[in-house]
Amino acid sequence: MPIKENVQFQVAKPKIKITNLSKSFNQGKNTLNVLDDINLEVQEGEFLTIVGSSGCGKSTLLRILLVLTALLKERLPLIIKI
């Protein structure tokens, strides 16, 4: 098989990119950290599953993505840098 020269690759920008996302809730005098330094990239066409035990922050992460997507009126790519 001949070797092709001058092959160019194009790296697609992620549809969703999250960098250093953290979220905590105050519970009286205590602070509950539910997301800590989350980094995530999702490319177009990728299938993503978020798995974890109860209370680990799955729903919190999805709610953050939902609110930001609604605020941006579905203008993607969605990039979150905190």
C-alpha positions in Angstrom: 0.0 0.0 0.0 1.5 3.3 -1.0 2.2 5.9 1.6 0.3 9.2 1.1 2.2 12.4 1.7 0.8 15.7 2.7 -2.2 14.3 4.5 -4.0 16.9 6.6 -6.1 16.1 9.6 -8.7 18.5 10.9 -9.4 18.4 14.6 -13.1 19.1 15.3 -14.0 21.5 18.0 -16.0 19.9 20.8 -19.7 20.5 20.9 -19.5 20.7 24.7 -16.4 21.6 26.6 -16.2 22.0 30.4 -13.1 23.2 32.1 -12.5 23.3 35.9 -16.2 23.2 36.8 -16.9 23.1 40.6 -20.1 23.5 42.4 -20.9 23.5 46.2 -23.9 24.1 48.3 -24.1 25.7 51.7 -25.9 23.6 54.4 -26.0 25.7 57.5 -22.4 26.0 58.7 -21.2 23.2 56.3 -20.3 23.3 52.7 -21.1 20.3 50.5 -18.9 20.0 47.4 -20.8 18.1 44.8 -18.6 18.9 41.7 -14.9 19.4 42.0 -12.7 20.4 39.1 -14.8 18.7 36.3 -13.2 18.6 32.9 -15.2 17.2 29.9 -15.2 17.3 26.1 -18.0 15.9 24.0 -17.5 15.8 20.2 -20.4 15.9 17.7 -21.9 12.4 17.3 -20.5 11.1 20.6 -22.7 9.3 23.0 -22.1 10.1 26.7 -23.2 8.4 29.8 -22.9 9.9 33.3 -22.7 7.2 35.9 -22.2 7.5 39.7 -23.7 6.8 43.1 -26.6 8.7 44.5 -25.6 12.3 45.5 -22.4 12.4 43.5 -23.4 15.4 41.3 -24.8 13.8 38.1 -28.1 15.8 38.2 -26.3 18.9 39.2 -24.0 18.7 36.2 -26.9 18.1 33.9 -28.9 21.0 35.4 -25.9 23.3 34.9 -25.7 22.2 31.2 -29.4 22.6 30.8 -29.5 26.2 32.2 -26.5 27.3 30.2 -27.8 25.8 27.0 -31.2 27.6 27.5 -29.4 30.9 28.2 -27.4 30.5 25.1 -30.5 29.5 23.1 -28.8 26.4 21.8 -25.9 28.2 20.3 -23.3 25.5 20.3 -20.5 24.7 20.9 -21.0 25.2 24.6 -17.8 26.0 26.3 -17.6 26.5 30.1 -14.5 27.8 31.7 -14.5 28.5 35.4 
